[in-house]
Amino acid sequence: MDILHGDISTMVFRSEIKSESSNVSLDINMLRVLTELDGRQQLGLIAQKLGINMTTIRAVISRLIELNLVKAVEAGIPMLDSNFFDFLTDRLSLTIGPIAQIMVDDAVSEIGHGAPQIPKSRGAELIELLARQIPEKENFIRTAMEKLKEI
């Protein structure tokens, strides 16, 4: 696992503090991040929640790995796929026309902070963001949420 390069915002870690661990010194950022590592949240979401930039998160995670205090979670988090984004685009295009693709792309970028994928857990947030921009919100929200449940 290369934590020093590439996008780490979608990586997930859990704390792994063992009783035989020797005394270690943690700075405030290390402690704050360590308390958030629950094996479910992505690093990008933790950074946003704590108000820490990804460069700092990268340094903190690297140090916590060196100290054997965290472990990467390999099990995949359910992600929204291209079929779901195509569905949203199709549903929006019925109401607003060809600009639907641009709206979906913009919303995906906003929710994902540039990440190539969005976790399913943020699907409702994506749907609501898109619904704010159209007149027929209720029908769009209902059908999009039904599709989200199928994933």
C-alpha positions in Angstrom: 0.0 0.0 0.0 1.5 3.3 -1.1 0.2 6.0 1.2 2.8 8.5 0.1 1.5 8.9 -3.5 -1.8 9.2 -5.3 -5.3 9.8 -4.0 -5.9 8.5 -0.5 -9.2 10.2 0.1 -11.2 7.0 -0.6 -9.0 4.8 1.7 -10.4 3.4 4.9 -8.5 2.6 8.1 -9.3 1.3 11.5 -7.4 1.8 14.7 -5.5 -1.2 15.9 -4.2 -0.3 19.3 -2.7 -3.4 21.1 -2.1 -3.7 24.8 1.5 -4.6 24.2 2.1 -1.4 22.3 4.9 0.6 23.8 4.4 4.2 24.9 4.0 6.5 22.0 3.7 10.2 21.7 0.8 11.6 19.6 0.3 15.1 18.4 -3.2 16.6 18.4 -3.8 15.8 14.7 -2.8 12.2 15.2 -5.1 11.9 18.2 -8.0 13.5 16.4 -7.6 11.3 13.3 -7.1 8.2 15.3 -10.3 8.7 17.2 -12.2 9.0 13.8 -10.8 5.8 12.2 -13.7 3.4 12.6 -13.1 1.1 9.6 -16.0 2.7 7.7 -15.2 6.3 7.0 -13.0 7.3 4.1 -10.1 9.6 4.8 -11.5 12.3 2.6 -14.6 12.5 4.8 -12.5 12.4 8.0 -10.4 15.3 6.7 -13.5 17.3 5.9 -15.1 16.6 9.2 -12.0 17.6 11.2 -11.0 20.5 8.9 -7.7 19.0 8.1 -6.2 19.1 4.6 -5.3 15.8 2.8 -1.5 16.6 3.0 -1.8 16.6 6.8 -4.0 13.4 6.8 -1.4 11.7 4.6 1.4 12.5 7.1 -0.7 11.5 10.1 -1.7 8.2 8.5 1.9 7.5 7.5 3.1 8.0 11.1 0.2 6.0 12.6 1.1 3.1 10.2 4.8 3.3 11.3 3.6 3.1 14.9 1.4 0.1 14.1 -1.6 1.9 15.4 -3.8 1.6 12.3 -4.6 -0.9 9.6 -6.1 -0.4 6.2 -9.5 -1.9 5.7 -9.5 -3.9 2.5 -13.2 -4.7 2.4 -14.8 -2.6 -0.2 -17.3 0.1 0.6 -20.3 0.0 -1.7 -19.8 2.7 -4.4 -22.2 4.3 -6.8 -21.5 3.0 -10.3 -21.9 4.5 -13.8 -25.3 2.8 -14.1 -26.6 4.9 -11.2 -25.1 8.1 -12.7 -26.7 7.3 -16.1 -30.0 6.7 -14.4 -29.8 10.1 -12.7 -28.9 11.8 -16.0 -31.8 10.1 -17.8 -34.3 11.1 -15.1 -33.0 14.7 -15.0 -33.0 15.0 -18.8 -36.8 14.3 -18.8 -37.2 17.5 -16.8 -34.4 19.8 -17.8 -33.1 18.4 -21.1 -29.5 18.0 -22.3 -27.9 20.0 -19.5 -28.7 17.0 -17.2 -25.3 15.5 -17.8 -23.5 18.6 -16.8 -25.5 18.9 -13.7 -24.7 15.3 -12.7 -21.0 15.8 -13.5 -20.9 18.9 -11.4 -22.8 17.3 -8.5 -20.5 14.3 -8.5 -17.4 16.5 -8.4 -18.9 18.5 -5.5 -19.8 15.4 -3.5 -16.7 13.4 -4.3 -14.2 16.3 -4.0 -12.6 15.1 -7.2 -12.6 11.4 -6.2 -13.5 9.0 -9.1 -16.1 7.3 -7.0 -18.7 8.2 -4.5 -19.7 5.8 -1.6 -23.4 4.6 -1.7 -23.8 6.2 1.8 -23.6 9.6 0.1 -26.1 8.8 -2.6 -29.0 10.5 -0.9 -26.9 13.7 -0.6 -26.2 13.6 -4.3 -29.9 13.1 -5.1 -30.8 16.0 -2.9 -28.2 18.3 -4.4 -29.5 17.6 -7.9 -33.2 17.9 -6.8 -32.6 21.4 -5.5 -32.0 22.5 -9.1 -35.2 21.2 -10.7 -38.9 22.0 -10.5 -40.3 18.4 -10.1 -38.3 17.5 -7.0 -40.7 14.9 -5.4 -40.9 12.5 -8.3 -37.2 12.7 -9.0 -36.3 12.1 -5.4 -38.7 9.2 -5.1 -37.5 7.4 -8.2 -33.8 8.1 -7.5 -34.0 6.8 -3.9 -35.7 3.6 -5.1 -32.8 3.1 -7.6 -30.3 3.8 -4.8 -31.9 1.1 -2.6 -31.3 -1.4 -5.4 -27.5 -0.9 -5.3 
